Amino acid sequence: MWWFGLFFDRLSLDIARRGIAAPDGAGPLAICDRLRILDADDAARAAGVAPGIKRAAALALVPKLLLRDYDEAQQQATLESLAAWALQFTPAVSLQADLPFGEIDDTVVPCGLLLEVASSLRCFGGSDALLGQLRQGLDALGFAVRVGAAPTAAAAWLFARHRDGLQAGDTRLEAALRALPAGLLARSRAQRETLDAIDARRVDDLFALPRAGLARRCGRALLDELDRALGRQPEPRRWFEAPARFETRLELLAQVEHADALLFAARRLLNQLAGWLAARHCAVRAFAVHAEHDRRNRRADTLLAVRLADPSRDPERLCSLLRERLAVTRLPAPVHALRLRCDEVLALPAASAQLFPGAGVAQENLARLIERLQARLGPRQVQRLSLVADHRPEAAYRVDAVDAAPGSSRADAPRPATARSRAPAQGADVPVANLPRPLWLLREPVPISERHNRPWWHSALTLLAGPERIEGGWWDAALVQRDYFIAEDETHALYWIYRERLAPDDARRGWFVHGRFG
Amino acid sequence: MSSILPAAVWRASQLGHASVAALSSGFPAIDVELPGAGWPIGMLTELIGRESGIGELRLLVPLLRQLTREHRFVVLLAPPHLPYAPALASHGIDLDYLLIVQAPNAADRLWAVEQTLKSTAFGALLAWLPQDRTRPEHLRRMQAAAQPATGPVFLFRQLAAQFEASPAPLRLLLLPRPDQRLSVQILKRRGPVMADPILIDLPQPVSAIRLRASPPVATSTPGPMRTIHARHDESRAGTLN
């Protein structure tokens, strides 16, 4: 067994602060309950706001101190989302309750995680490498953490409470535990006072005392805790189970109106999402960030919906798509909270590493490009052409938006689904044309005039070939009865022009340019 | 003497062949005159013409046919008109490997060009730039972004652009000529100045009949593939029904 104890010693502060990039959110901040300051950040502490002082006293010391009320439910929810995130490193994650504010407040609430990582060490390259990844990940999420590592859960937790980075293996465990201050074991004011009264400064001092007497004075719980830390008692734990849905909210410390600042906060959420997805071996096809505006403005949330070409859980990629989406979105009002919801979660098989980069890489790059273009230009702006078996020129093709590949796997994401247009080009599917077709088709035929019995567009046109009679469309509303010619103007550019036959009214009679030979 | 020079240096009278990766244009007359014997990869190629519809796309048809057959994607960025699918197909271009990106807004268009260049995932990029919004610094950025590209990059520009300075290493001026020919004048290349334009025959779809000769050129020989239909039409050319 090898346990990591993760103690989030500034959890409430981090929850309040993590949506704002550090230089902007540097104002002194403190967490308080009704009366007292529970925790204060470095700037506030430097100004004399110590945990434990009265709320009014703190405000007198630092008038522009930002106060946030302690919210136990939010803290619990955040810790659960952190546990869900940590599931990517090991399936054995457990919430640990303790005193988050030390001696100031004696309510025991969850404020840390315990991870049993023995079975994950090989996969992540050892204890130190895994710890490095954990710290890096938590830093990206915006949480400060103190980590302890030990063969038992209770010891790992005590180490984390005492000092960051403390760890001890089987042989050094007892010695390391003996060196800890005895106060770490106390869970209440009464216990603390008893320990003080019997002059037990270190855990070592407790070992010297008779067990029965100690149990009578301090309660069995304290001794049990010590026994569990030493591995003399079993320690059953409840494992955390990840929620089936991902929805998370991040309240911003200030009103944000810049896209960059929003992106900073969104990146925190996306990192969290990535961890949750990794733990479930899943990926997203689509996600939506709701930007909540201040209630006073009475505005509906701004919705930033992003679709991916193929499922992914790479936070960088999700973030870059969101950035493009943000770049073209106008925020009607400042934003005070972000909510991330993901709709399409799919199982993502792990990609096997390739010895040589193959064609799959280029295909994947292309899918990335398409989704980036779609994120900014709009999903209909990336198009694909296909043939339709019809004689009418304007009905002989179809323009489809490139779908971000429904149901296709990663490798062939941008591949089209239609088998029809896959036939070799000169094959039977292409209508045999008498005259060559122009490479450019005008979106609307342009009516042109006639001079000296010759069609005229900027200059006199000379007919080089034709007519090719095209009739069709009696079966739907768009009846076409035309004679097509290829014409050349005086600069030798070629046009595809037609004359309407049997036109129903004057407006449609005469010559039209329909294409250009690009 | 020439062997002493480093590979990236060439004499004014020679073509710079050094390390220019290129794809054949399909026209031997053009390949001979281009450094690397084809359309350069990872560089901008400017195609300057009066307007779209003078054969500028048919000039690239052999390349597009080759690329799409190799299952490499060709991106058409902000084409001025609709690329006509049946015509592309009749030229042998596989439509499955053609992507069209519409970007009506000039700023979006420049952004899309740069994004596409950065992705390096395309077989060829054909981009139509907004004439009045494209400044030399945009082109310099594009040229820098094009370096790692795996395919040739064509920028279609209007006639006025031929007098502007441009960082594109290859610039061609296209003019239509009678009988479906195209005059290609090399305005800039890594090599000696070329005064005379190259005249090429534009490719025709296999299934199509030949056109009549243009009227001013009286001596042109009739095409060998001329069909009865065409002759029939020719006889009526003067009256125009």
Chai-1 contact restraints between the chains, C-beta under 6 A:
chainA,res_idxA,chainB,res_idxB,connection_type,confidence,min_distance_angstrom,max_distance_angstrom,comment,restraint_id
A,A362,B,A121,contact,1.0,0.0,6.0,A-B,restraint_1
A,N365,B,S119,contact,1.0,0.0,6.0,A-B,restraint_2
A,N365,B,A121,contact,1.0,0.0,6.0,A-B,restraint_3
A,L366,B,F73,contact,1.0,0.0,6.0,A-B,restraint_4
A,L366,B,A121,contact,1.0,0.0,6.0,A-B,restraint_5
A,L369,B,S119,contact,1.0,0.0,6.0,A-B,restraint_6
A,L369,B,A121,contact,1.0,0.0,6.0,A-B,restraint_7
A,R372,B,Q115,contact,1.0,0.0,6.0,A-B,restraint_8
A,L373,B,V101,contact,1.0,0.0,6.0,A-B,restraint_9
A,L373,B,A112,contact,1.0,0.0,6.0,A-B,restraint_10
A,L377,B,A103,contact,1.0,0.0,6.0,A-B,restraint_11
A,L377,B,D108,contact,1.0,0.0,6.0,A-B,restraint_12
A,Q381,B,Q102,contact,1.0,0.0,6.0,A-B,restraint_13
A,V382,B,V101,contact,1.0,0.0,6.0,A-B,restraint_14
A,Q383,B,I100,contact,1.0,0.0,6.0,A-B,restraint_15
A,L385,B,A85,contact,1.0,0.0,6.0,A-B,restraint_16
A,L385,B,L95,contact,1.0,0.0,6.0,A-B,restraint_17
A,L385,B,L98,contact,1.0,0.0,6.0,A-B,restraint_18
A,S386,B,L95,contact,1.0,0.0,6.0,A-B,restraint_19
A,L387,B,A85,contact,1.0,0.0,6.0,A-B,restraint_20
A,L387,B,A89,contact,1.0,0.0,6.0,A-B,restraint_21
A,A396,B,P86,contact,1.0,0.0,6.0,A-B,restraint_22
A,Y397,B,A85,contact,1.0,0.0,6.0,A-B,restraint_23
A,P416,B,D96,contact,1.0,0.0,6.0,A-B,restraint_24
A,S421,B,L95,contact,1.0,0.0,6.0,A-B,restraint_25
A,A425,B,A89,contact,1.0,0.0,6.0,A-B,restraint_26
A,A425,B,G92,contact,1.0,0.0,6.0,A-B,restraint_27
A,Q426,B,V206,contact,1.0,0.0,6.0,A-B,restraint_28
A,V430,B,A89,contact,1.0,0.0,6.0,A-B,restraint_29
A,V430,B,S90,contact,1.0,0.0,6.0,A-B,restraint_30
A,V432,B,S207,contact,1.0,0.0,6.0,A-B,restraint_31
A,P436,B,P205,contact,1.0,0.0,6.0,A-B,restraint_32
A,P436,B,A208,contact,1.0,0.0,6.0,A-B,restraint_33
A,R437,B,Y84,contact,1.0,0.0,6.0,A-B,restraint_34
A,R437,B,P86,contact,1.0,0.0,6.0,A-B,restraint_35
A,R437,B,A87,contact,1.0,0.0,6.0,A-B,restraint_36
A,P438,B,Y84,contact,1.0,0.0,6.0,A-B,restraint_37
A,P438,B,A87,contact,1.0,0.0,6.0,A-B,restraint_38
A,L439,B,L57,contact,1.0,0.0,6.0,A-B,restraint_39
A,L439,B,Y84,contact,1.0,0.0,6.0,A-B,restraint_40
A,L439,B,A87,contact,1.0,0.0,6.0,A-B,restraint_41
A,W440,B,G53,contact,1.0,0.0,6.0,A-B,restraint_42
A,W440,B,H81,contact,1.0,0.0,6.0,A-B,restraint_43
A,L441,B,L82,contact,1.0,0.0,6.0,A-B,restraint_44
A,L441,B,Y84,contact,1.0,0.0,6.0,A-B,restraint_45
A,L442,B,H81,contact,1.0,0.0,6.0,A-B,restraint_46
A,R443,B,L82,contact,1.0,0.0,6.0,A-B,restraint_47
A,T462,B,P215,contact,1.0,0.0,6.0,A-B,restraint_48
A,L464,B,L211,contact,1.0,0.0,6.0,A-B,restraint_49
A,L464,B,R212,contact,1.0,0.0,6.0,A-B,restraint_50
A,A465,B,L211,contact,1.0,0.0,6.0,A-B,restraint_51
A,E488,B,S214,contact,1.0,0.0,6.0,A-B,restraint_52
A,T491,B,P176,contact,1.0,0.0,6.0,A-B,restraint_53
A,H492,B,P176,contact,1.0,0.0,6.0,A-B,restraint_54
A,H492,B,R177,contact,1.0,0.0,6.0,A-B,restraint_55
A,H492,B,P178,contact,1.0,0.0,6.0,A-B,restraint_56
A,A493,B,G53,contact,1.0,0.0,6.0,A-B,restraint_57
A,A493,B,I54,contact,1.0,0.0,6.0,A-B,restraint_58
A,A493,B,P176,contact,1.0,0.0,6.0,A-B,restraint_59
A,R516,B,G53,contact,1.0,0.0,6.0,A-B,restraint_60
A,G518,B,S52,contact,1.0,0.0,6.0,A-B,restraint_61
A,G518,B,G53,contact,1.0,0.0,6.0,A-B,restraint_62
A,G518,B,E56,contact,1.0,0.0,6.0,A-B,restraint_63
A,G518,B,L57,contact,1.0,0.0,6.0,A-B,restraint_64
